[in-house]
């Protein structure tokens, strides 16, 4: 069953028939985790790098921000039985859209914060498709952990 995540949403699943999908990853970060032993996977679509700009919004919707959202996703994965040593992390997004002069650098900042959160949690990124000026769709197939990025009519496995 396709489970579509919108901007600022996250999902953890242990159902093999689920496919987690998020669309329109521009400057946003899309992150998937998969534990092949526990067969638990998760996805998040973070919009902004740091929650300190809107602490109340971050409290109500932690997935909106990379710092609070990724931390919440890690905890949700552990709560479903995943183990840090087995987590396969894959990332897409962090593009520079509608910011030709690079004034805001939201995508770049999202990616930097993501790397810091993962580093603090001793989790390495296995594969990524980031940057550039294109939007992406990210899919996680729960039966195998296969992660696919679609962009500009092309599809590639991470």
N, C-alpha and C positions, 0 to 999 in steps of 0.2 A: 504494500500500500504506500503510495506517495504521501509523504508528510512534508508540507511546504512551510518553511520558516520565513517570516517576514523580517524586515529590518528591526534590530533590537530584540530578537527572539533567540532562544536556545532550546535544544531538545536532546534528551538522552534516551536511547532505546536499547532493548535487548530482544526485540522481535525480528527474527530473520527475514520476514517478508517486507519489512519497512525499507523505504528509500528516502533518506532525508535530503531535501533539496532547498537551496536558497538561490534566489534570482537577483540580478541587478547589483552585483558586487562591483561598485566603482571604487571610490576611495575607502569604502568600508572593508573590514577584515572578515573573511569567512575562514573558520577554523574547524577542522574535524579531528576527532580522536577516535581510535579504535583499539580495543584490547582483544586480540585474536583468541586468547584462551577463555576469558570470561564471555566473549562474544557480545560485548557491550560497545556501543558507539555513541558519539555525540557530535553535535554541530552547533555553532553560534554564528550570528551575523551582527558584528559590532559596528556601530556608526561613528563614534567619536573616541579619541584616545584616552582622555583622563576625566574621571568622575568629579574631580574637585570643582569643575566649572558649574555643576548642577548637583550638589550632594543629595537634595531631596529626590530629584528624578532618578539618581543612581540607586537610592534606597528602594524606590518603587519598581524600577526596571533596570536592574544591574547589567543586563545583556546589552544595553544601549552603549555602554562604555567598555573599551578594551580592558582596562585595568580591573574593573569589578566583574565584568562578564566572564572573562577567561578564568578568573579565580573561582567563580561560581560554577562554571562548567567542569573544571577539574574536580571540585568537591562532589558535584552530581555524578561524575563518572565513578569516583571512589565509592559513593553511596550505593551504586548499582553493582559493585563487585570488581571494578577495574583496578589494576595495580600499576603504579607509576612506571615500574621497570618494563612493562609490556606495552605502554601506550605508544601508538603510532600517530604522530601529529602531522597534519598536512594543512597548508595554508593557501588561500587565494584572495585576490583583491589588491588593496593598497595602491590603486591606480591614481593618476592625477587627472581627474575629469573636471571640466568647467573651472579650471584654475590655471590657465595657460602660463601666467606669469610666476606661478609657484608661490603665491602670497601666503596661502593657508597651509599647504603641504599636509593636508589631513591624512592622505593615504600613507605617506612616509612616516608621519608621527604615529599613526595606528600601528604600523609594522614595528617601529622602534619599541613602543610600549608592549606589544605582544612579545617580542623577543626578550624583553626584560622580565616579564611575568613568567614566561616559560623557563628562562635561565634560573630565576629564583626558586622555581619548583623542580629544577633539575630534569627538565624535559627538553629533548632535542627535536627540531623540525626534521622530518623525514623527507618531505618533498614540498615544493611550493611553486606557485604561478602568480607572481606579484608584479606590481609596477605597471609602467606603460600608460597608455591612454584609452584602454578598452575596458568595457564592462564584462563580467563573467558570471556564469551560473556554476554552482558547486553541488555535486551529488555524492552522497555516501550510501553505498549498498550494504545493508546490515548483514546479509547472508555471508559475505566474504570480506567486508571491509574495503572493497574496491572504491577508490575515490576518483571522480571524473570531473574535469573542468570543461565547460563548453563556452566558446567565445567566437564570434564572427563566423558562425556556421561550421566551426571545427570542434572536434572533441578529442581530448587527450587524457590519458590516465596519469594521475600523480603517483 
